[in-house]
């Protein structure tokens, strides 16, 4: 089975659940994610940030994802996460990705529309789908660094105009999530009335949540136990993400929880086995930790098991 786009995935899950979009950086992360999706019989989006693409190289990631498809037979979409300009989107379209995100959220509204439309026209001619973003999430992750004062929620009326003018295939909206191991002030909340207004103006149109890691306490505790500095970190409560998946959100991005699961496992292994210098010995349990965490996300948070 070749790589697929997200089009049919989103049609199937709309209003019921969201597909997990998991960031990948190396072989063990990819293996852990796809093994979990295979066991849960779930559709899957593997996504690559500009930082991951620079770290692992485009061709290595392509071949690893192609191997995952051949090994599992899963319908997998390969997505560029937070493409910052036309050139990187073009490179990923030409290089075999089936989905790209153009992030013009930092631009004025009209400039965001113009840039997104340019990417859409190029990608659609090649059979590739496009995610865009309107509104800005606070937080830090890879090259994304937005202060709280510079963040902004998505305006529903602008969202409808943006989609109609650009022809994008999905839209990342800002309703209260945040990149990274965010420390909320008070109780974490999502603006569901705003989300409901957006879906009413764009019926049937797939929406996306970025910054949706829940920062699972067990991984934070384990990281801290073995030398981490994550005290006070918290993410989006799982029940809020579950609800969003029934309200037009078809794609939920998860990165920080992958990093925490892997790092916690590696820290623990090396603390318990300080003389161990074989990467296979600490990466094997790290891969298993990722697999178990992703299974939990698919089954209990995204509610996306058995959606193939």
C-alpha positions, 0 to 999 in steps of 0.5 A, a space after each residue: 500500500 502506498 502512502 495516502 492523503 488525509 482526505 478519506 481519513 477525515 471524511 470517515 472520522 468527522 464528528 466521531 473522533 480525531 486521527 492522531 498525528 505523531 511527530 517522528 525523528 528516528 527509527 525507534 519513534 516510528 516503530 513504536 507509533 506504527 506498532 501501536 496503530 497496527 494493534 489498534 487498527 487505526 488510521 495514522 498520520 506521521 509528521 515531520 517538522 522542519 527541525 526533524 527533517 534537518 536532523 534526520 534528513 529527508 531521504 532517511 525519514 522517507 525510507 523509514 516511513 515507507 518501510 513502516 507502510 510495507 511492514 504494517 500495511 497501514 494507510 499512513 499519511 506523511 505530513 510536513 508540520 509547520 512549513 514556514 515558507 513555500 520552498 520547504 512545502 514544495 520540497 516536501 511535495 516533490 519529495 514524496 510527502 502526501 500532506 503539507 502544512 503551510 504556517 502563515 499564522 504569524 503573517 497579516 491575514 491577507 498575506 497568510 491567505 496569499 501564501 497559503 493559496 500559493 502552496 495549495 495551488 502547487 500541492 493540489 496539482 501534485 495530488 497533495 493536501 494542505 493544512 493551514 493555520 489561523 490564530 497563534 498558539 503560545 508555547 515552545 516546540 522546535 522552531 515554534 516560539 510564541 509568547 503568551 502576549 503574541 498568541 491569539 485565538 482563531 476568529 470564526 468569521 475569518 476562518 470561514 473567509 480564509 478557507 473559502 479564499 485559499 482552498 486549503 484542505 484542513 485548518 489548524 485553529 487556536 482555541 486554548 492549546 499550547 506547544 510544549 510542556 506548557 504551564 497553564 495559569 489555573 485550570 486548562 480550558 479549551 474554548 468550545 463555544 468558539 470551536 462550535 462557531 467555527 464548525 457551524 460556519 464550516 460544516 464538514 470541514 476538518 479542523 486541527 489542534 496543535 499543541 495537544 499533548 497532555 503531558 502525562 504525569 507519569 512521564 513527567 515524574 519519571 523524568 524528574 526522578 532521574 534528573 529532569 526539570 519539568 516540575 509544574 508542567 501540564 498539558 491539555 486534559 484528555 477529556 477535552 481532546 476527546 470532546 474536541 474530536 466529536 466537534 469537527 476536529 479531525 487531526 490532533 497533533 502529539 509531539 511533547 508526549 512522545 519526547 517525554 515517554 522516550 526521555 523518561 525511559 532512557 533516563 530510567 534505564 541509564 540510571 538503573 544500568 549506569 555501565 550500559 553503553 549499548 544503544 539497543 539496550 536503552 532504545 528498546 524499552 524507549 520504543 516500547 514506552 512510545 508504543 504503549 503511550 500511543 496506544 493509550 492516545 489512540 484508544 482512550 483519548 482520540 477514540 480512533 481504534 478500529 476506524 480502518 
